[in-house]
Amino acid sequence: MLAHENYGQTECDVFWFYLREYASVAWVVAKQDQVIVGDRKIDCIEQSVSENPDKMNNAWVEKYYFYITDYLLNNLDLQ
């Protein structure tokens, strides 16, 4: 997977790939958190996914995890 300098763009690329593969699904970002495991930071994005965009109440939850420690270490201004 290609990683952009902007990790948010990389995350969007993953979701757009998912949508291209499953064009009939609808998805909504339900929650986004940072998970810290030891010294590693992970961005967790939880999505509600439905086969019918008009009936999101039938949605299931999918979670995507992105390792962002390197990005944060290389791009934060630590003044």
C-alpha positions in Angstrom: 0.0 0.0 0.0 1.3 3.4 -0.8 1.5 5.8 2.1 1.1 9.5 1.6 2.8 12.1 3.7 -0.7 13.0 5.0 -1.8 9.8 6.7 -5.5 10.9 6.4 -5.1 10.7 2.7 -3.8 7.1 3.0 -6.8 6.2 5.2 -9.2 7.7 2.5 -7.4 5.7 -0.2 -8.2 2.5 1.7 -11.8 3.4 2.0 -12.1 4.4 -1.6 -10.6 1.0 -2.6 -13.2 -0.7 -0.4 -16.0 1.2 -2.1 -14.6 0.4 -5.6 -14.6 -3.3 -4.7 -18.1 -3.2 -3.2 -19.8 -0.4 -5.1 -23.3 -1.2 -3.7 -22.4 -0.6 -0.1 -22.9 2.6 1.9 -20.6 3.5 4.8 -20.5 6.2 7.4 -17.7 6.9 9.8 -19.2 6.2 13.2 -16.2 6.7 15.5 -12.5 7.5 15.3 -10.1 7.0 18.2 -6.4 6.8 18.8 -5.3 3.5 20.5 -2.0 3.5 22.3 -0.2 0.1 22.7 3.1 0.6 24.5 4.8 3.3 22.5 2.8 2.7 19.3 -0.1 4.9 18.3 -2.8 3.4 16.2 -5.7 5.3 14.5 -8.9 3.2 14.8 -11.8 4.1 12.5 -15.1 2.4 13.0 -17.5 2.4 10.2 -21.2 1.5 9.9 -21.6 -0.4 6.6 -24.8 -1.3 4.9 -25.8 -3.0 1.6 -28.7 -0.7 1.3 -27.9 3.1 1.6 -31.5 3.8 2.5 -31.5 1.4 5.5 -28.5 2.1 7.6 -30.3 0.6 10.5 -29.3 -2.8 9.0 -25.7 -1.8 9.0 -22.8 -3.8 10.5 -19.6 -2.4 12.1 -16.2 -2.7 10.5 -13.0 -1.4 12.2 -9.9 -0.3 10.4 -6.6 0.2 12.1 -3.8 2.4 10.8 -0.3 2.5 12.4 0.5 6.2 12.7 3.5 6.4 15.2 6.1 7.0 12.5 3.9 9.7 10.9 3.4 11.5 14.3 7.1 11.3 15.1 8.2 12.7 11.8 5.5 15.4 11.4 4.8 16.9 14.9 6.4 20.1 15.8 7.9 19.3 19.3 8.8 22.8 20.4 
